[in-house]
Amino acid sequence: MLLPATYQAALFLMVVSMLCWGSWANTLKLCPGFRFQLLYWDYALGLAATTIFWGLTAGSLGHQGTPFLTDAMETPLQLILLAIAGGAVFNVANLLLVAAIDVAGLAVAFPVGIGLALIVGAVSSYLVRPAGNPLLLFGGVALVTVAIVLDAAAYRKREAKAKAATTRGIVLSLVAGVLMGLFYPLVARALAGNPMHTPGPYAVAYFFAAGVLISTLPANWLLMKKPLDGKPPVARAEYFDAPLGWHLAGFLGGAIWCTGGVANFVASGAHLVGPAVSYSIGQGATMVSACWGVFVWHEFAKAPREAKRLLLFMFIFFVLGLTAVALAPLY
């Protein structure tokens, strides 16, 4: 399998994961009439199919480790279940976070959900496999958390009428944040292996995707019947009536997220890196998402000057925080 031989190669993969995780949601804008629950079926399929693609290509080439198919068949059941559980936890968190954004708005859901996920994920992943200078790592995490809060404040300034921070919206954000932070330690534990076998990142990504696909069936079906955002239930017929382009957009979104996920899992096992560093840099996806909104979709074109000033400070804190996390393995 193809694995990074240097820290620079691992850092490149972490940046790729950040770009992918911050970009996949743009596919939602390609099908504005598609309810998120309907697009999510194609998203889950795209994610699962892409893990197989990377497993059969990058996971089967090179002279390091065990080829993907052999690795997947030799992985002990305990580690398979850990990876599947990681996928299921991530999937539920992802669905709840979208619902929280719909209910409470980005200004509440982002600092509570993503900020909490970053802190929980970095700390718990570090406990699974300590790696990197803790002062730089957690100092960087703190700076990135401040950047996320500034990003949310900019969105609040942009909105003429911000959504009220209802109890339901806050609770959804809290639950989503905790779950989003807890999925990565499960993946890290699967990657750590046991005395019998240490699976490669491509096999772990495959089982992770299986957890996403399996959990999508009950979780997304329930959200179709009882949406948490207060909107009417989603009819199953709407999925089949949607244009082919909308289905392809959902599939592409899953493929993009999966590419970032595989890159992140591969990087986390590299020398010096560790899961806490890899996850923290991946969560810089919020900055990437903000860049799309500002420079491509022009979401702040008519925003007040205060919002643009907050965005400037947001980018500064993000760059400082991500730089500190990136330097943590070297010092």
Buried (B, 14 or more C-beta within 10 A) or exposed (E): BBBBEEBEBBBBBBBBBBBBBBBBBBBBEBBEEBBBBBBBBBBBBBBBBBBBBBBBEBBBEEEEBBBBBEBBEEBBEEBBBBBBBBBBBBBBBBBBBBBBBBBBBBBBBBBBBBBBBBBBBBBBBBEBBEBBBEEBBBBBBBBBBBBBBBBBBBBBBBEEEBBEBEEBBBBBBBBBBBBBBBBBBBBBBBBBBEEEBBBBBBBBBBBBBBBBBBBBEEBBBEBBEEBBBEEEEBEEEBBEEBEEEBBBBBBBBBBBBBBBBBBBBBBBBBEBBBBBBBBBBBBBBBBBBBBBBBEEEEBBEEBEEEBBEBBEBBBBBBBBBBEBBBBBBEE
